[in-house]
Amino acid sequence: MENNYLDIGRLARKLAKVNLDEEVINMRNLYKVVIVTKGTMHIRISERTYEIKRNTPYFIAPGQVSRLYEYSNDVDGYCVAFDIDYFLLCLKNQVQLCFYPFFQLDKYPLLQLNTIQNKKVLGLMKKIEIEYNSRKEINDDLLTKLYLNILLIEIERIYKLKNSNQSNEQSRKRLISSKFRQLVEKNYLSVRKVAEYADMLTIAPNYLNDVVKETTHQSASEVIHGRLILEAKAQLIQTEMSVNEVAYHLQFNDSSYFCRYFRRYTGVSPKTFRETNHF
């Protein structure tokens, strides 16, 4: 799958392509927001099975495991899926995706909307679909990206209001994994060794790696390097800094090493990435 990816469409059409009772690991680095407007579904997300009814969005983060068991004949709604690169190509300094609570693995993956909230969220979904499908050129989708940001911000407001008092229902492993990701978010520029994060969490490095692998289907080091690469992409896309300046910002002593590092994880040089991904 190419980078800078977004797909949006009616839920009924998406479900027609899904095999029931098949475990799906979200390995494609996609963030998914699905809203059911009518009918019901039964889906397992990570460790729990949920009945999804009308006016209910649910959320799937990269690395999360899901399994669709059944759905009613009249089920419908909207599904939007996008990757980090698509999200980056919008606003400078926007909220990082990992900060949205509904994309955090230890948080509740559903949200029940009232009539007014549902109308607002569904309206934004429709605007994303209309703008994306009316593009005349491949990069002619600034409004799509703006509406996507607005959608996530609006959902976050509702989510925090609805779940402020909800108890943590996830396992200890998912809590450890979530805390690890939060520590990576705060320290990725200066701390790059799994053992150092394990010390912060007062657990063994091998155990931390096993927990992260089990809950995200990535190794702990892949999470660390992935966050560093994400910051590199953001700086290359959203700033006018030179490649050398980006390397310095990311605390690489040698810009040539940074270029090799970037190519190792993305397949292209920083210069090529910047030239092919721009506003």
C-alpha positions as CSV (number, residue, x, y, z in Angstrom):
1,M,0.0,0.0,0.0
2,E,1.4,3.4,-0.9
3,N,1.9,6.2,1.6
4,N,-0.4,9.2,1.9
5,Y,-3.4,7.0,1.9
6,L,-7.1,7.7,2.7
7,D,-10.2,5.7,1.9
8,I,-13.8,6.6,2.8
9,G,-17.1,5.0,1.9
10,R,-20.3,3.3,3.0
11,L,-20.0,0.7,5.6
12,A,-22.3,-1.8,3.9
13,R,-20.0,-1.9,0.8
14,K,-16.9,-2.4,3.0
15,L,-18.5,-5.2,5.0
16,A,-19.3,-7.1,1.8
17,K,-15.6,-7.6,1.3
18,V,-14.9,-8.8,4.8
19,N,-14.7,-12.5,5.8
20,L,-16.7,-13.2,8.9
21,D,-15.0,-14.7,11.9
22,E,-11.5,-14.0,10.5
23,E,-9.0,-12.4,12.7
24,V,-7.5,-9.3,11.2
25,I,-4.4,-7.6,12.4
26,N,-4.2,-4.0,11.4
27,M,-0.6,-4.2,10.1
28,R,-1.0,-1.6,7.4
29,N,-0.4,1.4,9.7
30,L,-4.0,2.6,9.2
31,Y,-6.1,4.5,11.6
32,K,-9.8,3.7,11.2
33,V,-13.0,5.5,12.3
34,V,-16.2,3.6,11.7
35,I,-19.7,4.9,12.5
36,V,-22.8,2.6,12.4
37,T,-25.9,4.5,11.3
38,K,-28.4,1.6,11.3
39,G,-28.4,-2.1,12.1
40,T,-26.1,-3.9,14.4
41,M,-22.7,-5.6,14.4
42,H,-20.8,-7.9,16.7
43,I,-17.1,-7.3,16.5
44,R,-14.1,-8.3,18.7
45,I,-11.5,-5.5,19.2
46,S,-8.4,-6.6,21.0
47,E,-9.6,-8.7,24.0
48,R,-13.3,-7.9,24.1
49,T,-16.4,-8.4,21.9
50,Y,-18.8,-5.5,21.4
51,E,-22.3,-5.1,20.1
52,I,-22.3,-2.0,17.8
53,K,-25.6,-0.3,17.4
54,R,-26.7,2.8,15.5
55,N,-25.2,6.1,16.4
56,T,-22.0,4.3,17.6
57,P,-18.5,5.0,16.2
58,Y,-15.7,2.5,16.9
59,F,-12.0,3.0,16.4
60,I,-9.1,0.7,15.2
61,A,-5.5,1.8,15.7
62,P,-2.4,0.4,13.9
63,G,-1.4,-3.0,15.3
64,Q,-4.8,-3.7,16.8
65,V,-6.5,-7.0,16.3
66,S,-10.2,-7.2,15.3
67,R,-12.7,-10.0,14.3
68,L,-16.1,-9.4,12.8
69,Y,-18.6,-12.1,13.9
70,E,-21.9,-11.0,12.4
71,Y,-23.9,-8.1,11.3
72,S,-27.6,-7.5,10.5
73,N,-28.8,-7.3,6.9
74,D,-29.7,-3.6,7.2
75,V,-26.4,-2.5,8.7
76,D,-24.8,0.7,7.2
77,G,-22.7,3.7,8.1
78,Y,-19.4,5.2,7.1
79,C,-15.8,4.0,7.4
80,V,-12.7,6.2,7.0
81,A,-9.2,4.8,7.0
82,F,-6.0,6.8,6.7
83,D,-2.3,6.6,7.4
84,I,0.1,8.9,9.3
85,D,1.5,10.4,6.1
86,Y,-1.9,11.5,4.9
87,F,-2.6,13.1,8.3
88,L,0.7,14.9,8.3
89,L,0.1,16.5,5.0
90,C,-2.4,19.0,6.4
91,L,-1.7,21.4,9.2
92,K,1.5,22.3,10.9
93,N,1.8,21.4,14.5
94,Q,-1.5,19.5,14.6
95,V,-2.3,17.0,17.4
96,Q,-0.3,13.8,17.1
97,L,-2.6,10.8,16.3
98,C,-1.3,8.9,19.3
99,F,-2.6,11.6,21.6
100,Y,-6.2,11.0,20.6
101,P,-7.6,8.8,23.4
102,F,-9.7,6.6,21.2
103,F,-6.6,5.5,19.3
104,Q,-4.8,4.4,22.5
105,L,-4.8,0.7,23.0
106,D,-5.8,0.8,26.7
107,K,-8.8,3.0,26.1
108,Y,-12.4,2.1,25.3
109,P,-12.8,1.7,21.5
110,L,-16.5,2.7,21.3
111,L,-18.5,5.9,21.6
112,Q,-22.3,6.2,22.0
113,L,-23.6,9.4,20.4
114,N,-26.8,11.3,21.1
115,T,-28.8,12.6,18.2
116,I,-27.1,16.0,18.0
117,Q,-23.6,14.5,18.3
118,N,-24.4,11.9,15.7
119,K,-25.6,14.5,13.3
120,K,-22.4,16.5,13.7
121,V,-20.1,13.5,13.3
122,L,-22.0,12.0,10.4
123,G,-22.1,15.4,8.7
124,L,-18.3,15.6,8.9
125,M,-17.9,12.1,7.5
126,K,-20.1,13.0,4.5
127,K,-18.1,16.2,3.9
128,I,-14.9,14.2,3.9
129,E,-16.4,11.8,1.4
130,I,-17.7,14.5,-0.9
131,E,-14.5,16.5,-0.9
132,Y,-12.3,13.4,-1.4
133,N,-14.4,12.2,-4.3
134,S,-14.5,15.6,-6.0
135,R,-10.8,16.0,-6.3
136,K,-9.6,17.0,-9.7
137,E,-5.9,16.3,-9.0
138,I,-4.3,13.7,-6.6
139,N,-3.1,16.4,-4.2
140,D,-6.2,18.5,-4.5
141,D,-7.7,17.5,-1.2
142,L,-6.8,20.1,1.4
143,L,-10.4,20.5,2.5
144,T,-10.6,16.7,2.9
145,K,-7.6,16.8,5.3
146,L,-9.1,19.8,7.2
147,Y,-12.4,18.0,7.6
148,L,-10.5,14.9,8.8
149,N,-8.8,17.0,11.5
150,I,-12.1,18.6,12.5
151,L,-13.7,15.1,12.7
152,L,-11.0,13.8,15.1
153,I,-11.1,16.9,17.3
154,E,-14.9,16.7,17.5
155,I,-14.8,13.0,18.4
156,E,-12.2,13.7,21.0
157,R,-14.4,16.3,22.7
158,I,-17.3,13.9,22.9
159,Y,-15.1,11.0,23.9
160,K,-13.5,12.8,26.8
161,L,-16.9,13.9,28.0
162,K,-18.5,10.4,27.8
163,N,-15.6,8.5,29.2
164,S,-14.1,10.7,31.9
165,N,-15.3,8.4,34.6
166,Q,-15.1,5.1,32.9
167,S,-12.9,2.5,34.5
168,N,-10.0,0.9,32.7
169,E,-11.2,-2.4,31.4
170,Q,-8.0,-3.5,29.6
171,S,-5.4,-5.9,30.8
172,R,-2.2,-4.9,32.6
173,K,-0.2,-5.7,29.5
174,R,-2.2,-3.1,27.5
175,L,-1.7,-0.6,30.2
176,I,2.1,-1.2,30.1
177,S,2.1,-0.9,26.4
178,S,0.2,2.4,26.6
179,K,2.5,3.8,29.2
180,F,5.5,2.7,27.1
181,R,4.1,4.6,24.1
182,Q,3.5,7.7,26.2
183,L,7.1,7.6,27.4
184,V,8.3,7.2,23.9
185,E,6.2,10.2,22.9
186,K,7.9,12.3,25.6
187,N,11.5,11.0,25.2
188,Y,12.0,9.7,21.7
189,L,14.5,12.4,20.8
190,S,16.9,11.5,23.6
191,V,16.0,7.9,24.6
192,R,16.3,5.3,22.0
193,K,17.1,2.1,23.8
194,V,14.5,-0.4,24.9
195,A,16.4,-1.1,28.2
196,E,16.1,2.6,29.2
197,Y,12.3,2.6,28.8
198,A,12.1,-0.7,30.7
199,D,14.0,1.0,33.6
200,M,11.4,3.8,33.6
201,L,8.7,1.2,33.8
202,T,10.6,-0.9,36.4
203,I,10.3,-4.1,34.3
204,A,12.8,-6.3,32.4
205,P,13.6,-5.2,28.8
206,N,12.7,-8.7,27.4
207,Y,9.3,-8.5,29.2
208,L,8.6,-5.0,27.8
209,N,9.4,-6.2,24.3
210,D,7.2,-9.2,24.7
211,V,4.3,-7.1,26.0
212,V,4.6,-4.5,23.2
213,K,4.9,-7.2,20.6
214,E,1.8,-9.0,21.9
215,T,-0.4,-5.9,22.1
216,T,0.8,-3.9,19.0
217,H,2.4,-6.6,16.8
218,Q,5.6,-4.4,16.7
219,S,8.7,-4.8,18.7
220,A,9.5,-2.1,21.3
221,S,12.4,-0.9,19.1
222,E,10.2,-0.6,16.1
223,V,7.8,1.6,18.1
224,I,10.8,3.8,19.1
225,H,12.2,4.1,15.6
226,G,8.8,4.5,14.1
227,R,8.2,7.6,16.3
228,L,11.5,9.1,15.3
229,I,10.8,8.5,11.7
230,L,7.3,10.1,12.1
231,E,9.0,13.2,13.5
232,A,11.5,13.3,10.7
233,K,8.6,13.1,8.2
234,A,6.8,15.9,9.9
235,Q,9.8,18.2,9.9
236,L,10.6,17.4,6.2
237,I,7.0,18.0,5.2
238,Q,5.9,20.9,7.5
239,T,9.1,23.0,7.8
240,E,11.7,24.6,5.6
241,M,14.6,23.2,7.5
242,S,17.4,21.6,5.5
243,V,18.1,17.9,5.8
244,N,21.1,18.7,7.9
245,E,19.0,20.9,10.2
246,V,16.4,18.1,10.5
247,A,19.1,15.7,11.4
248,Y,20.4,18.1,14.1
249,H,16.8,18.6,15.4
250,L,16.5,14.8,15.8
251,Q,19.9,14.7,17.6
252,F,21.8,12.8,15.0
253,N,25.5,13.8,15.1
254,D,26.0,12.9,11.5
255,S,23.6,13.9,8.7
256,S,24.8,11.2,6.4
257,Y,23.9,8.6,9.1
258,F,20.5,10.2,9.5
259,C,20.0,9.8,5.7
260,R,20.9,6.2,5.9
261,Y,18.7,5.7,8.9
262,F,15.7,7.4,7.2
263,R,16.2,5.3,4.0
264,R,16.4,2.1,6.1
265,Y,12.9,2.7,7.5
266,T,11.2,4.4,4.6
267,G,12.9,3.1,1.5
268,V,13.7,6.6,0.2
269,S,16.1,9.4,1.1
270,P,14.9,12.4,3.1
271,K,15.3,14.6,0.0
272,T,13.2,12.3,-2.2
273,F,10.5,12.0,0.6
274,R,10.3,15.8,0.8
275,E,10.1,16.2,-3.0
276,T,7.2,13.7,-3.3
277,N,5.3,14.9,-0.3
278,H,4.6,18.6,-0.1
279,F,1.7,21.0,0.4
